[in-house]
Amino acid sequence: MRKPDALTALAALAQDNRLDIFRLLIEAGRNGMSAGAVADALDLAPNALTFHFDRLRDGGLVTVRREGRSMIYAARYETMNALIAYLTENCCGGRPEQCLPAKRESSPRKARKPQRTLIAEAAS
């Protein structure tokens, strides 16, 4: 990944709702989720999502496809992994074992429906 691409991706993630959307799409897997399911899961107004999805697409972090009347958004794992690799390529002075992620603490996130419901909604 080139530095300008990394900056664009990081800028796309540097907003509260967009970071939540991206993390939700990562959880949803390669099949992605409909825009409506994302709006419901994060309690966001559907009309506000278009702007956020466009920024994430500009950053190369999500794709979109049409299924019937629904727009299905999915995370681009290859971009996410390239960004992580770019950020950590010279990690810890050549001692990558020191760069392992710390044990994750629960992060405060907006109340969401259980994941099973999200996946079922995304499939419909």
C-alpha positions in Angstrom: 0.0 0.0 0.0 1.2 3.5 -0.8 1.2 6.3 1.7 -1.5 8.3 -0.1 -3.8 5.2 -0.1 -3.1 4.7 3.6 -4.0 8.3 4.3 -7.2 8.1 2.3 -8.3 4.9 4.1 -7.4 6.3 7.6 -9.3 9.5 6.8 -12.3 7.5 5.9 -12.2 5.7 9.2 -11.6 8.8 11.2 -15.2 9.4 12.0 -17.4 7.8 14.7 -20.2 6.5 12.5 -17.9 5.3 9.7 -15.7 3.4 12.0 -18.8 1.7 13.5 -20.1 0.9 10.0 -16.8 -0.6 8.9 -16.4 -2.7 12.0 -20.0 -4.0 11.6 -19.3 -4.9 8.0 -16.1 -6.7 9.1 -18.3 -8.7 11.5 -20.9 -9.5 8.8 -18.3 -11.3 6.6 -17.8 -11.3 2.9 -21.5 -11.4 2.1 -21.9 -8.0 3.6 -25.2 -6.3 4.7 -27.9 -4.2 3.2 -27.8 -0.5 3.9 -31.1 -0.8 5.7 -29.7 -3.6 8.0 -26.7 -1.4 8.8 -28.9 1.6 9.6 -31.1 -0.6 11.9 -28.1 -2.2 13.6 -26.4 1.1 14.4 -29.5 3.2 14.9 -28.6 5.6 12.1 -30.8 7.5 9.7 -30.7 5.7 6.4 -30.4 9.0 4.5 -27.2 9.8 6.3 -25.6 6.5 5.4 -25.0 7.3 1.7 -22.4 10.0 2.6 -20.6 7.6 5.0 -20.7 4.7 2.5 -19.3 6.9 -0.2 -16.3 8.0 2.0 -15.6 4.3 2.9 -15.8 3.4 -0.8 -13.4 6.3 -1.7 -11.0 4.9 0.9 -11.2 1.5 -0.8 -12.6 -0.1 2.4 -16.0 -1.2 1.1 -17.7 -2.5 -2.0 -21.3 -2.2 -3.0 -23.5 -4.4 -5.2 -27.2 -4.4 -6.0 -29.4 -7.3 -5.1 -32.9 -6.6 -6.2 -33.9 -3.3 -4.7 -31.2 -3.5 -1.9 -27.7 -2.1 -1.9 -25.4 -4.6 -0.2 -22.2 -3.2 1.3 -19.2 -5.4 2.2 -15.8 -4.8 3.7 -12.8 -5.1 1.5 -10.6 -7.3 3.6 -7.6 -7.0 1.2 -7.6 -3.2 1.8 -7.9 -3.6 5.5 -5.1 -6.1 5.6 -2.9 -4.0 3.4 -3.5 -1.0 5.7 -2.5 -3.0 8.7 0.6 -4.3 7.0 1.5 -0.8 6.0 1.2 0.4 9.5 3.2 -2.4 11.0 5.8 -3.2 8.3 8.7 -2.0 10.5 7.1 -2.9 13.8 9.2 -3.4 16.9 12.6 -3.1 15.3 12.3 -6.5 13.6 10.9 -8.3 16.5 7.3 -9.0 15.3 6.4 -11.1 18.4 6.4 -7.9 20.4 3.8 -6.4 18.0 1.0 -8.8 18.7 -2.2 -7.1 19.5 -2.9 -6.6 23.2 -5.8 -8.5 24.7 -8.8 -6.5 23.5 -11.0 -4.8 26.1 -14.6 -4.4 25.3 -15.1 -1.1 23.6 -18.2 0.9 24.2 -20.3 0.7 21.0 -23.8 1.6 20.2 -26.5 -0.8 21.2 -27.1 -3.3 18.4 -29.3 -6.2 17.6 -27.8 -9.6 18.1 -25.6 -10.7 15.3 -27.8 -13.6 14.2 -30.6 -11.1 13.5 -28.2 -9.0 11.5 -27.0 -11.9 9.3 -30.6 -13.1 8.7 -31.6 -9.5 7.7 -28.6 -9.2 5.4 -29.4 -12.4 3.7 -33.0 -11.3 3.0 
